Amino acid sequence: MDRTHRIAVSCAVCLFAVSAFAEAPLLIAPLIEKRVEQLPDGTLFWRIENFATLSDATAGASPTSLAVEAAGKVWLFTLGPRGGRSPNAVEVAEVGPIPRVSAKTWLLRINDASGPPGSVTPIHSHPGSEAFYVLEGRQGIRGAHGTMTVEAGMAEAGHGADQAMQVSSSGPTALHALVMFVVDADRPFSSPATLP
């Protein structure tokens, strides 16, 4: 192999390595989920609360609540009307309105999303809606109508069902976020999609 060919191969390897680093996968881990056969009436919001213990959070749960330990805290996520509050809870955020999903049965799920700056998910869609609460870093949510960003300590409602999106760690520091879903339980949770 001559010197020019070696340089070309080395440059191609370097470009591939930089590209691979810039688009490392965002790590997604399901924390808790449950199926429900009925959603609360009216406009929906996710209420996010902290508790001293998991048993306290479970005691304050409704049929559309999910209690879980994550990021060194005990969380209760409740899908329901605006303005509720659980006994012994520390209010963190309320996010909504959450777009309703037509289904016979719904899946409520909380995911943990984390990754270094530049990490991304594949472009995908869900058969329902999601909302985001960012613990650290900055989250970008690219969709057909532009990119929404959510800063640390903030909560934001996402798009409705079947809308293509790509989620990224878009800040200068690593992202850590909790993601709330209400989706059609009888369809695949996530599907490949395309963005313009």
C-alpha positions in Angstrom: 0.0 0.0 0.0 1.5 3.3 -1.0 1.7 6.4 1.3 -1.2 8.2 -0.3 -3.5 5.2 0.0 -2.4 4.7 3.7 -3.3 8.4 4.5 -6.6 8.1 2.7 -7.5 4.9 4.7 -6.3 6.5 8.0 -8.5 9.6 7.3 -11.5 7.4 6.5 -11.0 5.5 9.8 -10.6 8.8 11.8 -13.8 10.2 10.2 -15.7 7.0 11.0 -14.5 7.1 14.6 -15.5 10.8 15.0 -18.9 10.1 13.4 -19.4 7.1 15.6 -18.6 9.1 18.7 -20.8 12.0 17.7 -23.7 9.7 17.3 -23.3 7.3 20.2 -26.6 5.8 21.2 -28.5 7.4 24.0 -29.0 4.7 26.7 -32.7 3.9 27.4 -33.7 1.7 30.3 -37.3 0.9 31.2 -37.8 1.5 35.0 -41.4 0.5 35.6 -44.6 -0.1 33.6 -48.1 -1.3 34.0 -51.2 -1.9 31.8 -54.4 0.0 32.6 -57.9 -0.5 31.2 -59.1 3.0 32.0 -57.6 6.5 31.9 -58.9 9.3 34.1 -61.6 11.6 32.6 -60.7 15.1 31.3 -57.5 16.7 30.4 -54.4 14.6 31.4 -51.3 15.7 33.2 -48.3 13.8 34.6 -47.7 14.7 38.3 -44.2 14.1 39.5 -43.5 13.8 43.2 -40.8 12.6 45.5 -41.2 10.6 48.7 -39.0 9.5 51.7 -39.6 5.8 51.0 -41.0 3.5 48.3 -43.7 2.3 50.7 -44.8 6.0 51.2 -45.0 6.5 47.4 -46.9 3.2 46.9 -49.4 4.3 49.7 -50.1 7.5 47.8 -50.5 5.8 44.4 -53.7 5.8 42.3 -54.5 3.2 39.6 -52.7 5.4 37.1 -49.5 5.9 39.3 -46.1 4.4 39.0 -43.8 4.4 42.0 -40.0 3.7 41.4 -36.6 4.4 42.9 -34.2 6.2 40.4 -31.3 8.6 40.5 -31.1 8.2 44.3 -34.7 9.3 45.0 -38.1 7.8 45.3 -40.6 8.9 42.6 -44.3 8.8 42.1 -45.6 9.5 38.6 -49.3 9.9 38.4 -51.4 10.4 35.2 -54.5 12.4 36.0 -56.2 15.8 36.2 -54.2 18.9 36.9 -53.6 20.1 40.5 -53.6 16.8 42.5 -51.3 16.1 45.3 -50.4 12.9 47.2 -50.1 12.9 51.0 -46.5 13.2 52.3 -45.2 14.1 48.9 -42.7 16.7 47.8 -44.0 18.2 44.5 -41.4 18.1 41.7 -43.4 19.1 38.6 -46.6 18.8 36.8 -46.5 18.4 33.0 -49.2 18.6 30.4 -51.6 18.6 28.9 -50.8 15.1 27.7 -52.4 14.2 24.3 -55.0 11.4 24.8 -54.5 8.1 23.0 -57.3 6.0 21.6 -56.9 2.4 22.7 -58.6 -0.5 24.5 -55.8 -0.9 26.9 -53.0 1.5 27.8 -49.4 1.0 28.9 -48.0 3.5 31.4 -44.2 3.4 31.5 -41.3 5.3 32.9 -37.9 5.1 31.1 -34.5 6.3 32.2 -32.6 8.1 29.4 -28.9 8.9 29.7 -25.8 9.6 27.6 -22.8 11.8 26.9 -23.2 15.0 24.8 -24.0 14.1 21.2 -25.6 10.7 22.0 -28.9 10.1 20.1 -31.7 7.6 19.7 -32.7 6.3 16.3 -35.5 8.1 14.6 -38.7 6.4 15.9 -42.3 6.9 17.0 -44.5 5.6 19.8 -48.2 4.6 19.7 -49.0 7.3 22.3 -47.5 10.3 24.0 -44.5 11.0 26.1 -43.3 13.7 28.5 -39.8 14.5 29.8 -38.3 15.5 33.1 -34.6 16.3 32.8 -32.5 15.6 35.9 -29.1 16.7 34.4 -27.8 18.1 31.1 -30.0 19.2 28.2 -32.4 17.0 26.1 -33.2 17.7 22.5 -36.3 16.3 20.9 -36.2 16.6 17.1 -39.5 16.3 15.3 -41.1 17.3 12.0 -41.7 20.8 13.3 -38.2 21.5 14.7 -36.3 20.7 17.8 -37.6 21.2 21.4 -35.0 21.5 24.2 -35.6 20.7 27.9 -33.1 21.9 30.4 -32.2 20.3 33.8 -34.9 20.7 36.4 -37.6 21.3 33.7 -40.5 19.1 32.5 -42.1 19.2 29.0 -44.9 17.4 27.2 -43.9 15.7 24.0 -45.9 15.1 20.8 -48.9 12.8 20.4 -49.0 9.3 18.9 -47.2 8.1 15.8 -45.0 11.3 15.4 -41.4 10.7 14.3 -38.8 12.0 16.7 -35.1 11.7 17.6 -34.0 12.3 21.2 -30.5 13.5 22.0 -28.2 14.7 24.7 -27.8 18.2 23.3 -26.0 20.0 26.1 -22.3 20.3 27.0 -22.7 17.8 29.9 -24.2 14.3 30.1 -27.9 13.9 29.9 -30.0 12.1 32.6 -33.8 12.3 32.1 -36.9 10.4 33.2 -39.5 9.9 30.4 -43.2 9.2 31.0 -45.3 7.3 28.5 -49.0 6.6 27.9 -49.3 4.4 24.8 -51.6 1.9 23.2 -50.6 -1.4 24.9 -51.7 -3.5 22.0 -49.2 -2.0 19.5 -45.4 -2.2 19.5 -43.9 0.3 22.0 -41.5 1.8 19.5 -41.3 1.7 15.7 -38.7 3.0 13.2 -39.7 6.2 11.5 -38.3 8.9 9.3 -38.0 12.7 9.6 -37.9 15.2 6.7 
